Amino acid sequence: MTRRTIDRKLAFRRFCLILFDVAVIIVSSVLGLLLRFDFHFDRVDMRFVESLWRYLPINIVTTLLIFYILRLYHSIWRFAGIVEMQNVTAACILSALLQFAGLNIMNYPVPRSYYFLYGGVLFFLTLGNRFAYRFIRYIRRLANKSSEIKSVMIIGAGEAANVIIKEIISSEHISNTTVKCIIDDDPLKQGTYIHGIKVVGTRDDIIDTANLFHINEIIIAMPSVAKKTIREIVEICNETGCNLKILPGVYQLMSGEVSVSKLRNVEVEDLLGRDSIEVNLDSIMGYVKDKVVLVTGGGGSIGSELCRQLAAYHPKQLIIVDIYENNAYDIQQELKAHYPKLNLVVLIASVRSTTRMNYIFKTYKPQIVYHAAAHKHVPLMEDSPNEAIKNNVLGTWKTVQAADLYGTERFVLISTDKAVNPTNIMGASKRICEMIIQTYNKRSKTEFVAVRFGNVLGSNGSVIPLFEKQIREGGPVTVTHPDIIRYFMTISEAVSLVLQAGAYAKGGEIFVLDMGEPVKILDLAENLIRLSGYKPGEDIMIEFTGLRPGEKLYEELLMEEEGLQATENNLIYIGKPIEMDEERFLRQLEELQDICVLEPVEIRKKVKEIVPTYIIKT
C-alpha cells in the first residue's frame, strides 16, 4: 500500500468522523433543549429554538475546531484509553462554555440549564461515536464464542498484566482470546480489577481456579520476579494441563516492549530455579580486540557459541579448529553471513596430532586460545577409555605444548564438574587436563586457566534433547535413577563464564560458576512432559534404567582441598590449585602417552595413579 493510498484512507476516515460529529452537535443541541422540557415540544418557547438555530453554524465550527485541537481526529480509537476519554470530556466542556459565551454575547435567549444538558448529551454521543467500534467488536466476540475461544488466566497483577490484558481486549488479531481471571500473591490486590478482570486468588488457588473458569492457557506476566519463584509457579501451572506462556524479562517492561507478541512458551530454562549469570562482556572483552584468537572444537555446542560471541568483539583473526567437517562448515557459513568483514580461518585438524597443532600455532601464532575440543559422553567413553585419554589428555597436552612453544598469551581450558572426584574415565581425563594446565602455567609465559561448569542445556547429546526426542516418539522417557541430580546452565552462561575467565586470568586458576541448586533429573523429565502437553505416567511413561557405568547420583564443583576465592562477579569463584609433584606428574604423562596407543585393558589403573580421587566403578 502506497503512502498516497494510506493518506487518502486516513482523510476519508476523518471526513466521515467530522460528518458524524456535525450530526452529533445538531442532535445534542436539540436534545439539550427537549430534555429541559421533559420532551414536551409544545412547551418549548420558540424564541429558544430560534436562538439555537441562528447560533448553530457558529457552534458547529467552534466545536469542530475544539475537537481538532484536542486531537479527537488523530487517535486510534480501538486502542483508546483514559487519555482519549479525558480529551473528549475537555472538548465537550469547552464547547458548552463557548456556546454559553456566544449566546450571551449575541443576546440569544435559552434556558440556563440548557448548557449543562447540551454538554452532557454531547459528551455521551461523542464518546459513544468514538467507542462504538470497540463495543461492536465486543458484541461480535460474544456472538462468536465457541470451543475455539481461549480462556486465559494471567499470573501477576502488575503493569505487564495491564498492558497484555489491554492488548488482548483491543486487538482484532486475537479476538478468540478471553481473559477470565488474574492470580497474584499480594494480599492487597485480592478482589481488585484490571480492565474489568478480577484478581481471584494466590498461587495456592491456581489449580482450582483453572478448573472453575475452564482455563486452557496461562500467561505468566511477572518479568521482574526471581527465577526461583518462576520455577515454583510453573510447577504448579503444569498440574493444570494448560498451555503456558511467559513474558521473558523485566527489560521489556522497562523499555515499553511488553506485548502479546513478546510472550513465548515456557521453556526448560525457566525451571532451573536461579537467575541467569550476568556478565557485562562489553567491559571485559577489550583483551580480544585486534588479537588472533583460536578455538579448538569450534564446531561443537560450546565452541560454536564461543565463536559467535568472539566475532562480535572484532578479533584481528578468528581461527576455528575442528575434526568434524560438517560442524566446522556450519559455523563457517553462519559467521560469514553475520560478520562478512571478519578475518575467519577454518581448519580441519585433530588436536592429537603434534605435527598438525605445531604447524597451526607456528603459522597463525594465536595470542588467545580457547580449548573446547574433547570427548564428553560418559557412557561412550566408559566403553572406549583409551580414546578418552588420547583425545582429552593427549590432545590437551599437545595443544598446551604448542601454545607454550609459540608464545600464546592466554590459554583457557573448558573443563567439567565431572573432573571433581571422578567416577568415570571422561571425568578423570578432564582432571588430568586441569593438572596439565596448572603444571604448565608454572613453567611457561602463557597464562593457563581452566573453566569448570556443569551440564549445558541444549548442547549436543545432553539430556534435554534426548527427553524431547523420546517425548516426540511417544515415550518412554528414560531416567537412570529417581534420585539423580545435576547442575545445569545454559550455553550462553557457559560461554560467558569462559570469556570472563579469559579476562580474569592470571594463570593457574580453575574458575567455577555458582550454579545455584542442583536439579533433580526426574523433576526435569516430568516438567518437560507437562510442557509438551502430556501427563507423566499416563500419556508418557517414565522408565528408570539404572545408573550407567561411571555415573554418579550427584556431581560436585570443587574438591574439599580446593577452597573458594571470590571474583568481581559474585557468581564466579576460583578454586585454589592443589599442590602436586609436577616432575612425577610429567613422567606419568609420558608413560600414559606410551601405553594408551597400545589399547591396554587396564588403562583405568594407570589413570588412577595420576588422579588419586578417581573412583573406578566395577
C-alpha positions as CSV (number, residue, x, y, z in Angstrom):
1,M,0.0,0.0,0.0
2,T,1.5,3.4,-1.1
3,R,1.8,6.4,1.1
4,R,-0.7,8.3,-1.0
5,T,-3.3,5.5,-0.6
6,I,-2.8,5.5,3.1
7,D,-3.2,9.3,3.3
8,R,-6.4,9.0,1.3
9,K,-7.8,6.4,3.6
10,L,-6.9,8.5,6.7
11,A,-8.5,11.6,5.1
12,F,-11.7,9.7,4.3
13,R,-12.0,8.3,7.8
14,R,-11.5,11.8,9.3
15,F,-14.1,13.2,6.9
16,C,-16.6,10.6,8.0
17,L,-15.9,11.3,11.6
18,I,-16.4,15.0,11.1
19,L,-19.8,14.4,9.4
20,F,-20.8,12.2,12.4
21,D,-19.7,15.0,14.8
22,V,-21.8,17.6,12.9
23,A,-24.8,15.3,13.3
24,V,-23.9,14.8,17.0
25,I,-23.7,18.6,17.6
26,I,-27.1,19.2,16.0
27,V,-28.7,16.3,17.9
28,S,-27.1,17.5,21.2
29,S,-28.5,21.0,20.7
30,V,-32.0,19.6,20.0
31,L,-31.9,17.0,22.8
32,G,-30.5,19.5,25.3
33,L,-33.5,21.8,24.8
34,L,-36.0,18.9,24.8
35,L,-34.6,17.5,28.0
36,R,-35.2,20.8,29.7
37,F,-38.9,20.5,28.9
38,D,-39.2,16.7,29.5
39,F,-39.6,16.1,25.8
40,H,-42.8,18.1,25.6
41,F,-42.2,20.0,22.4
42,D,-45.4,22.1,22.8
43,R,-44.0,23.7,26.0
44,V,-40.8,24.8,24.2
45,D,-40.6,28.6,23.7
46,M,-40.0,29.2,20.0
47,R,-37.5,32.0,20.9
48,F,-35.2,29.3,22.3
49,V,-35.5,27.3,19.1
50,E,-34.7,30.4,17.0
51,S,-31.7,31.2,19.2
52,L,-30.2,27.8,18.8
53,W,-30.9,27.7,15.0
54,R,-29.2,31.1,14.5
55,Y,-26.2,30.1,16.6
56,L,-25.9,26.5,15.2
57,P,-23.4,27.3,12.4
58,I,-21.1,29.0,14.8
59,N,-21.5,26.2,17.3
60,I,-20.6,23.6,14.7
61,V,-17.5,25.4,13.6
62,T,-16.2,26.2,17.1
63,T,-16.9,22.7,18.4
64,L,-15.1,21.0,15.4
65,L,-12.1,23.3,16.0
66,I,-12.0,22.3,19.6
67,F,-12.2,18.6,18.7
68,Y,-9.4,19.1,16.2
69,I,-7.1,21.0,18.7
70,L,-7.7,18.3,21.3
71,R,-6.7,15.6,18.7
72,L,-10.0,13.8,18.6
73,Y,-9.4,13.2,14.9
74,H,-5.9,11.8,15.4
75,S,-6.4,8.9,17.9
76,I,-6.7,5.3,17.0
77,W,-10.0,4.7,18.8
78,R,-9.8,0.9,19.0
79,F,-6.8,1.5,21.3
80,A,-8.4,4.4,23.2
81,G,-8.0,4.7,26.9
82,I,-8.1,7.2,29.8
83,V,-6.3,9.9,27.8
84,E,-8.8,9.9,25.0
85,M,-11.7,10.0,27.5
86,Q,-10.1,13.0,29.2
87,N,-9.8,14.7,25.8
88,V,-13.5,14.1,25.0
89,T,-14.5,15.4,28.4
90,A,-12.4,18.6,28.0
91,A,-13.7,19.2,24.4
92,C,-17.4,18.9,25.4
93,I,-16.9,21.2,28.4
94,L,-15.2,23.8,26.2
95,S,-17.9,23.5,23.6
96,A,-20.6,24.2,26.2
97,L,-18.7,27.1,27.7
98,L,-18.1,28.7,24.3
99,Q,-21.7,28.3,23.4
100,F,-22.7,29.9,26.8
101,A,-20.4,32.9,26.0
102,G,-21.6,33.2,22.4
103,L,-25.3,33.1,23.1
104,N,-25.0,35.6,25.8
105,I,-22.8,38.0,23.8
106,M,-25.3,37.8,20.9
107,N,-28.3,38.1,23.3
108,Y,-29.8,34.8,22.1
109,P,-32.1,33.6,25.0
110,V,-32.0,29.9,26.1
111,P,-32.8,28.2,29.5
112,R,-29.9,28.3,32.0
113,S,-30.0,24.5,32.4
114,Y,-29.6,24.0,28.6
115,Y,-25.8,24.4,28.7
116,F,-25.4,21.5,31.2
117,L,-27.8,19.3,29.3
118,Y,-26.2,20.1,26.0
119,G,-22.7,19.4,27.3
120,G,-23.8,16.1,28.8
121,V,-25.6,14.9,25.7
122,L,-22.6,16.0,23.5
123,F,-20.2,14.0,25.8
124,F,-22.2,10.7,25.7
125,L,-22.8,10.9,22.0
126,T,-19.2,11.8,21.1
127,L,-17.9,9.1,23.4
128,G,-20.4,6.6,22.0
129,N,-19.4,7.5,18.5
130,R,-15.7,7.0,19.3
131,F,-16.0,3.8,21.2
132,A,-18.7,2.2,19.0
133,Y,-16.0,0.1,17.2
134,R,-14.9,-1.5,20.4
135,F,-18.4,-2.1,21.5
136,I,-19.3,-3.8,18.2
137,R,-16.2,-5.9,18.4
138,Y,-17.0,-7.0,21.9
139,I,-20.5,-8.0,20.8
140,R,-19.1,-9.9,17.9
141,R,-16.7,-11.8,20.2
142,L,-19.6,-12.7,22.5
143,A,-21.6,-13.9,19.5
144,N,-18.7,-15.9,18.1
145,K,-17.9,-17.8,21.4
146,S,-17.2,-21.4,20.7
147,S,-14.9,-24.2,21.8
148,E,-12.1,-22.4,19.9
149,I,-12.1,-19.5,22.3
150,K,-9.0,-19.5,24.5
151,S,-9.8,-18.9,28.2
152,V,-6.8,-17.2,29.7
153,M,-5.6,-16.9,33.3
154,I,-2.9,-14.2,33.9
155,I,-0.5,-14.7,36.8
156,G,0.8,-11.3,38.1
157,A,-1.4,-8.2,38.6
158,G,1.3,-5.7,37.7
159,E,2.0,-3.3,34.8
160,A,2.9,-6.2,32.5
161,A,-0.6,-7.8,33.0
162,N,-2.2,-4.4,32.5
163,V,-0.6,-4.0,29.1
164,I,-1.2,-7.6,28.0
165,I,-4.9,-7.5,29.0
166,K,-5.4,-4.2,27.3
167,E,-3.9,-5.6,24.1
168,I,-6.0,-8.8,24.2
169,I,-9.2,-6.7,24.7
170,S,-8.4,-4.3,21.9
171,S,-6.6,-6.3,19.3
172,E,-8.6,-7.6,16.4
173,H,-6.0,-10.3,15.7
174,I,-6.5,-12.1,18.9
175,S,-10.3,-11.9,19.1
176,N,-10.5,-15.6,20.1
177,T,-8.9,-15.0,23.4
178,T,-10.7,-14.1,26.6
179,V,-9.0,-13.2,29.9
180,K,-11.1,-14.8,32.7
181,C,-9.1,-14.1,35.8
182,I,-5.9,-12.9,37.4
183,I,-3.7,-14.5,40.1
184,D,-1.4,-12.6,42.4
185,D,0.2,-13.4,45.8
186,D,-0.1,-9.8,47.0
187,P,-2.9,-9.7,49.6
188,L,-3.6,-6.1,48.9
189,K,-4.5,-6.9,45.3
190,Q,-7.1,-9.6,46.1
191,G,-10.5,-8.7,44.8
192,T,-9.2,-5.8,42.7
193,Y,-9.8,-5.4,39.0
194,I,-7.6,-4.7,35.9
195,H,-9.7,-3.7,32.9
196,G,-12.7,-5.4,34.5
197,I,-10.8,-8.7,35.1
198,K,-10.7,-9.7,38.8
199,V,-7.8,-10.8,40.9
200,V,-9.3,-14.0,42.2
201,G,-6.6,-15.6,44.4
202,T,-3.0,-16.5,45.0
203,R,-0.7,-19.3,43.6
204,D,-2.5,-21.7,46.0
205,D,-5.7,-21.1,44.0
206,I,-4.2,-21.7,40.5
207,I,-5.3,-25.3,40.1
208,D,-8.9,-24.8,41.5
209,T,-9.4,-21.6,39.6
210,A,-8.2,-23.1,36.3
211,N,-10.9,-25.8,36.7
212,L,-13.6,-23.3,37.8
213,F,-13.1,-21.0,34.8
214,H,-12.2,-23.7,32.3
215,I,-8.8,-22.2,31.6
216,N,-6.8,-23.6,28.7
217,E,-4.0,-21.1,28.6
218,I,-2.0,-19.4,31.4
219,I,0.2,-16.3,30.9
220,I,2.9,-15.7,33.4
221,A,3.3,-11.9,33.4
222,M,6.0,-11.4,36.1
223,P,9.1,-10.2,34.3
224,S,10.8,-8.9,37.4
225,V,10.3,-11.9,39.6
226,A,13.3,-14.2,40.5
227,K,13.7,-17.4,38.5
228,K,13.2,-19.5,41.7
229,T,9.7,-18.1,42.0
230,I,9.0,-18.6,38.3
231,R,10.0,-22.3,38.7
232,E,7.6,-22.7,41.6
233,I,4.8,-21.1,39.6
234,V,5.5,-23.1,36.5
235,E,5.5,-26.4,38.5
236,I,2.0,-25.5,39.9
237,C,0.7,-24.5,36.5
238,N,1.9,-27.7,35.0
239,E,-0.6,-29.5,37.2
240,T,-3.4,-27.8,35.3
241,G,-2.5,-29.2,31.9
242,C,-2.9,-25.7,30.4
243,N,-0.7,-24.3,27.7
244,L,1.9,-21.9,29.4
245,K,3.2,-18.6,28.0
246,I,5.7,-16.3,29.7
247,L,6.9,-12.8,29.4
248,P,10.7,-13.1,29.1
249,G,12.3,-10.3,31.1
250,V,12.0,-7.1,33.0
251,Y,14.0,-5.1,30.4
252,Q,11.0,-5.4,28.1
253,L,8.7,-3.8,30.7
254,M,11.2,-1.0,31.3
255,S,11.7,-0.3,27.6
256,G,7.9,-0.4,26.9
257,E,8.2,-3.5,24.7
258,V,5.6,-5.5,26.7
259,S,3.0,-7.0,24.3
260,V,1.3,-10.3,23.5
261,S,3.8,-10.8,20.7
262,K,6.6,-10.9,23.2
263,L,5.1,-13.9,25.0
264,R,6.9,-17.2,24.5
265,N,6.3,-20.8,25.5
266,V,7.7,-21.7,28.9
267,E,11.0,-23.5,28.3
268,V,13.0,-25.8,30.4
269,E,15.5,-23.0,31.2
270,D,12.7,-21.4,33.3
271,L,12.8,-24.5,35.6
272,L,16.4,-24.1,36.7
273,G,15.3,-22.1,39.7
274,R,18.0,-19.4,39.6
275,D,18.7,-16.2,37.8
276,S,20.9,-16.3,34.8
277,I,24.5,-15.3,35.3
278,E,25.0,-11.7,34.2
279,V,28.4,-10.8,32.6
280,N,29.0,-7.4,31.2
281,L,31.1,-8.6,28.3
282,D,31.4,-5.1,26.8
283,S,33.6,-4.1,29.8
284,I,35.9,-7.2,29.7
285,M,36.3,-8.1,26.1
286,G,38.9,-5.5,25.3
287,Y,41.5,-8.2,25.6
288,V,40.1,-9.9,22.5
289,K,40.0,-6.9,20.1
290,D,42.7,-6.9,17.5
291,K,44.0,-10.3,18.8
292,V,44.5,-13.6,16.9
293,V,42.1,-16.0,18.7
294,L,41.9,-19.8,18.2
295,V,39.1,-22.0,19.3
296,T,39.6,-25.8,19.2
297,G,36.4,-27.8,18.9
298,G,34.9,-24.7,17.4
299,G,32.1,-26.5,15.7
300,G,30.6,-28.0,18.9
301,S,27.9,-26.6,21.1
302,I,30.2,-24.6,23.4
303,G,32.9,-23.9,20.7
304,S,30.5,-22.5,18.2
305,E,28.8,-20.2,20.7
306,L,32.3,-19.0,21.7
307,C,33.0,-18.2,18.1
308,R,29.7,-16.3,17.7
309,Q,30.4,-14.1,20.7
310,L,34.1,-13.6,20.0
311,A,33.3,-12.5,16.4
312,A,31.2,-9.6,17.8
313,Y,34.3,-8.1,19.5
314,H,36.5,-7.6,16.5
315,P,39.4,-10.0,16.8
316,K,42.2,-9.5,14.4
317,Q,41.7,-13.1,13.2
318,L,39.4,-15.9,14.4
319,I,40.7,-19.4,13.8
320,I,38.4,-22.4,14.2
321,V,39.9,-25.9,14.5
322,D,37.6,-28.9,14.4
323,I,38.0,-32.6,13.4
324,Y,34.4,-32.8,12.3
325,E,34.0,-31.1,8.9
326,N,30.2,-30.7,8.9
327,N,30.2,-28.8,12.2
328,A,33.1,-26.6,11.0
329,Y,31.3,-25.9,7.8
330,D,28.1,-24.9,9.5
331,I,29.7,-22.3,11.9
332,Q,31.9,-21.0,9.0
333,Q,28.8,-20.2,6.9
334,E,27.0,-18.7,9.8
335,L,29.8,-16.4,10.7
336,K,30.4,-15.4,7.1
337,A,26.8,-14.3,6.8
338,H,26.7,-12.4,10.1
339,Y,30.2,-11.0,10.1
340,P,31.3,-10.5,6.5
341,K,34.4,-8.4,7.5
342,L,35.6,-11.0,10.0
343,N,39.1,-12.4,9.2
344,L,38.0,-16.1,9.6
345,V,40.1,-19.2,9.2
346,V,38.5,-22.6,9.5
347,L,40.9,-25.6,9.7
348,I,40.2,-29.3,9.9
349,A,42.6,-30.8,12.3
350,S,43.0,-33.3,15.2
351,V,44.3,-31.9,18.5
352,R,46.0,-35.4,18.9
353,S,48.5,-34.6,16.1
354,T,51.7,-32.9,17.4
355,T,52.8,-32.0,13.9
356,R,49.4,-30.5,12.8
357,M,49.0,-28.5,16.0
358,N,52.6,-27.2,15.9
359,Y,52.1,-26.2,12.3
360,I,48.9,-24.3,13.1
361,F,50.4,-22.4,16.0
362,K,53.6,-21.6,14.1
363,T,51.7,-20.4,11.1
364,Y,49.0,-18.3,12.7
365,K,50.6,-17.5,16.1
366,P,47.3,-17.3,18.1
367,Q,47.5,-15.0,21.1
368,I,44.4,-16.3,22.9
369,V,43.3,-20.0,22.8
370,Y,40.0,-21.5,23.9
371,H,40.4,-25.3,24.1
372,A,36.9,-26.8,23.8
373,A,37.9,-29.9,21.8
374,A,37.1,-33.1,23.8
375,H,35.2,-36.3,24.0
376,K,32.5,-35.7,26.6
377,H,29.9,-38.5,26.6
378,V,30.4,-40.5,29.8
379,P,28.9,-43.9,28.8
380,L,30.6,-43.9,25.4
381,M,34.0,-43.1,27.0
382,E,33.5,-45.9,29.5
383,D,33.4,-48.3,26.6
384,S,36.3,-46.7,24.8
385,P,38.6,-45.4,27.7
386,N,41.7,-45.2,25.6
387,E,40.0,-42.9,23.2
388,A,39.1,-40.6,26.1
389,I,42.7,-40.4,27.1
390,K,44.0,-39.9,23.5
391,N,41.6,-37.1,22.7
392,N,41.1,-35.3,26.0
393,V,44.5,-35.8,27.7
394,L,47.0,-36.1,24.9
395,G,45.0,-33.6,22.7
396,T,45.1,-31.0,25.5
397,W,48.8,-31.7,26.2
398,K,49.8,-31.3,22.6
399,T,47.8,-28.1,22.3
400,V,49.3,-26.7,25.5
401,Q,52.8,-27.6,24.3
402,A,52.2,-25.8,21.0
403,A,50.8,-22.7,22.9
404,D,53.9,-22.6,25.1
405,L,56.3,-23.1,22.2
406,Y,54.8,-20.4,20.0
407,G,54.1,-17.7,22.6
408,T,50.4,-17.8,23.2
409,E,49.4,-15.2,25.8
410,R,46.3,-16.9,27.3
411,F,45.0,-20.4,27.2
412,V,41.6,-21.3,28.5
413,L,40.6,-24.9,29.0
414,I,37.0,-26.0,29.0
415,S,36.6,-28.4,31.9
416,T,33.7,-30.1,33.8
417,D,32.3,-30.7,37.2
418,K,32.8,-34.4,36.4
419,A,36.5,-33.8,37.0
420,V,35.9,-33.5,40.7
421,N,36.3,-36.9,42.5
422,P,35.6,-38.6,39.1
423,T,33.8,-41.9,38.9
424,N,34.2,-42.2,35.1
425,I,37.1,-42.1,32.7
426,M,35.8,-39.0,31.0
427,G,35.8,-37.0,34.3
428,A,39.2,-38.4,35.2
429,S,40.6,-37.4,31.8
430,K,39.4,-33.9,32.3
431,R,41.0,-33.8,35.8
432,I,44.3,-34.7,34.2
433,C,43.8,-31.8,31.7
434,E,43.4,-29.4,34.6
435,M,46.6,-30.8,36.1
436,I,48.4,-30.2,32.8
437,I,47.1,-26.6,32.8
438,Q,48.3,-25.9,36.3
439,T,51.7,-27.6,35.7
440,Y,52.5,-25.7,32.5
441,N,51.3,-22.4,34.0
442,K,54.3,-22.5,36.3
443,R,56.7,-23.3,33.5
444,S,55.5,-21.0,30.8
445,K,55.0,-17.4,30.0
446,T,51.5,-18.3,28.8
447,E,48.7,-17.8,31.3
448,F,46.9,-21.2,31.5
449,V,43.5,-21.4,33.2
450,A,40.5,-23.8,33.3
451,V,36.8,-23.2,33.5
452,R,34.7,-25.8,35.2
453,F,30.9,-26.0,34.9
454,G,28.0,-28.5,35.0
455,N,25.7,-29.8,32.3
456,V,24.9,-27.5,29.5
457,L,21.2,-27.3,28.5
458,G,20.6,-28.0,24.8
459,S,24.2,-29.0,24.0
460,N,24.7,-31.9,21.6
461,G,24.0,-35.2,23.5
462,S,22.7,-33.5,26.6
463,V,19.7,-34.9,28.5
464,I,17.1,-32.3,27.3
465,P,17.3,-33.0,23.5
466,L,17.1,-36.8,24.4
467,F,14.0,-36.3,26.5
468,E,12.4,-34.1,23.8
469,K,13.1,-36.8,21.2
470,Q,11.6,-39.5,23.4
471,I,8.5,-37.4,24.1
472,R,8.0,-36.8,20.3
473,E,8.2,-40.5,19.8
474,G,5.5,-41.1,22.4
475,G,7.9,-42.3,25.2
476,P,9.0,-43.8,27.3
477,V,11.3,-41.1,28.8
478,T,14.3,-42.8,30.3
479,V,15.8,-41.7,33.6
480,T,18.7,-43.6,35.1
481,H,17.7,-43.2,38.7
482,P,14.8,-41.5,40.6
483,D,17.2,-39.6,42.9
484,I,19.9,-38.5,40.4
485,I,20.6,-34.7,40.4
486,R,22.7,-32.4,38.2
487,Y,23.8,-28.8,38.0
488,F,22.6,-27.1,34.8
489,M,23.5,-24.0,32.9
490,T,22.6,-22.5,29.5
491,I,25.1,-22.4,26.6
492,S,25.2,-18.6,26.8
493,E,26.0,-18.8,30.5
494,A,28.8,-21.3,29.9
495,V,30.3,-19.2,27.2
496,S,30.0,-16.0,29.3
497,L,32.0,-17.8,32.1
498,V,34.6,-18.9,29.6
499,L,35.0,-15.4,28.2
500,Q,35.2,-13.8,31.6
501,A,37.8,-16.4,32.8
502,G,39.9,-15.2,29.9
503,A,39.6,-11.6,31.2
504,Y,40.3,-12.5,34.9
505,A,43.1,-15.0,34.1
506,K,46.4,-14.5,36.0
507,G,47.4,-18.1,35.4
508,G,46.8,-21.4,37.1
509,E,43.2,-20.8,38.2
510,I,40.2,-23.1,38.0
511,F,37.1,-20.9,37.6
512,V,33.8,-22.2,38.9
513,L,30.3,-20.9,38.5
514,D,27.9,-20.7,41.4
515,M,25.1,-22.7,39.7
516,G,22.5,-22.5,42.4
517,E,20.6,-25.5,43.5
518,P,21.1,-28.8,41.5
519,V,18.0,-30.0,39.6
520,K,16.5,-33.4,40.0
521,I,16.5,-35.2,36.6
522,L,13.2,-36.9,37.4
523,D,11.6,-33.5,38.0
524,L,13.1,-32.2,34.8
525,A,11.7,-35.1,32.8
526,E,8.2,-34.7,34.4
527,N,8.1,-30.9,33.8
528,L,9.3,-31.3,30.2
529,I,6.5,-33.9,29.6
530,R,3.9,-31.5,31.0
531,L,5.3,-28.5,29.0
532,S,4.8,-30.7,25.9
533,G,1.1,-31.1,26.8
534,Y,1.1,-34.6,28.3
535,K,0.7,-36.1,31.7
536,P,3.7,-38.0,33.0
537,G,2.9,-41.6,34.0
538,E,-0.3,-41.5,31.9
539,D,0.3,-40.1,28.4
540,I,4.1,-40.5,28.5
541,M,5.7,-43.1,30.8
542,I,9.0,-42.7,32.6
543,E,11.3,-45.7,32.9
544,F,14.2,-46.0,35.3
545,T,17.1,-47.7,33.5
546,G,19.7,-47.8,36.3
547,L,22.9,-45.8,36.7
548,R,25.2,-46.1,33.7
549,P,28.8,-47.2,34.1
550,G,30.8,-44.4,35.8
551,E,27.7,-42.3,36.5
552,K,27.2,-40.6,39.9
553,L,24.0,-39.7,41.7
554,Y,25.3,-36.2,42.1
555,E,28.1,-34.0,40.8
556,E,30.5,-31.7,42.7
557,L,32.1,-28.5,41.6
558,L,35.0,-28.4,44.0
559,M,37.2,-30.8,45.8
560,E,37.4,-30.2,49.5
561,E,41.1,-29.1,49.4
562,E,40.5,-26.5,46.6
563,G,38.5,-24.0,48.6
564,L,36.9,-20.9,47.1
565,Q,38.1,-17.4,46.3
566,A,35.7,-14.7,45.2
567,T,36.0,-12.6,42.0
568,E,34.4,-9.3,40.9
569,N,31.4,-11.3,39.7
570,N,29.8,-12.7,42.8
571,L,28.6,-15.8,40.8
572,I,32.1,-16.8,39.7
573,Y,34.7,-18.3,42.0
574,I,38.3,-19.5,41.8
575,G,39.3,-22.9,43.1
576,K,42.7,-22.9,44.7
577,P,45.3,-25.1,42.8
578,I,46.1,-28.3,44.6
579,E,49.8,-29.0,45.3
580,M,51.3,-31.9,43.4
581,D,54.6,-33.4,42.4
582,E,54.9,-31.9,39.0
583,E,58.0,-33.8,37.9
584,R,56.3,-37.1,38.8
585,F,53.2,-36.0,37.0
586,L,55.1,-35.2,33.8
587,R,56.7,-38.6,33.9
588,Q,53.3,-40.2,34.4
589,L,52.0,-38.3,31.3
590,E,54.9,-39.7,29.2
591,E,54.0,-43.2,30.4
592,L,50.3,-42.7,29.8
593,Q,51.1,-41.5,26.2
594,D,53.1,-44.6,25.5
595,I,50.7,-47.2,26.8
596,C,47.3,-45.8,25.7
597,V,48.1,-46.2,22.0
598,L,48.6,-50.0,22.8
599,E,44.9,-50.2,23.8
600,P,45.6,-51.7,27.2
601,V,42.6,-53.2,29.1
602,E,43.8,-51.8,32.4
603,I,44.2,-48.1,31.4
604,R,42.0,-47.1,34.3
605,K,44.6,-48.3,36.8
606,K,47.2,-46.0,35.2
607,V,44.8,-43.1,35.3
608,K,44.1,-43.9,39.0
609,E,47.8,-43.5,39.7
610,I,47.7,-40.0,38.3
611,V,44.3,-39.0,39.7
612,P,44.1,-40.5,43.2
613,T,40.5,-39.1,43.7
614,Y,39.3,-41.2,40.7
615,I,37.0,-44.0,41.8
616,I,36.9,-46.9,39.5
617,K,33.4,-48.3,39.4
618,T,33.2,-52.1,39.0
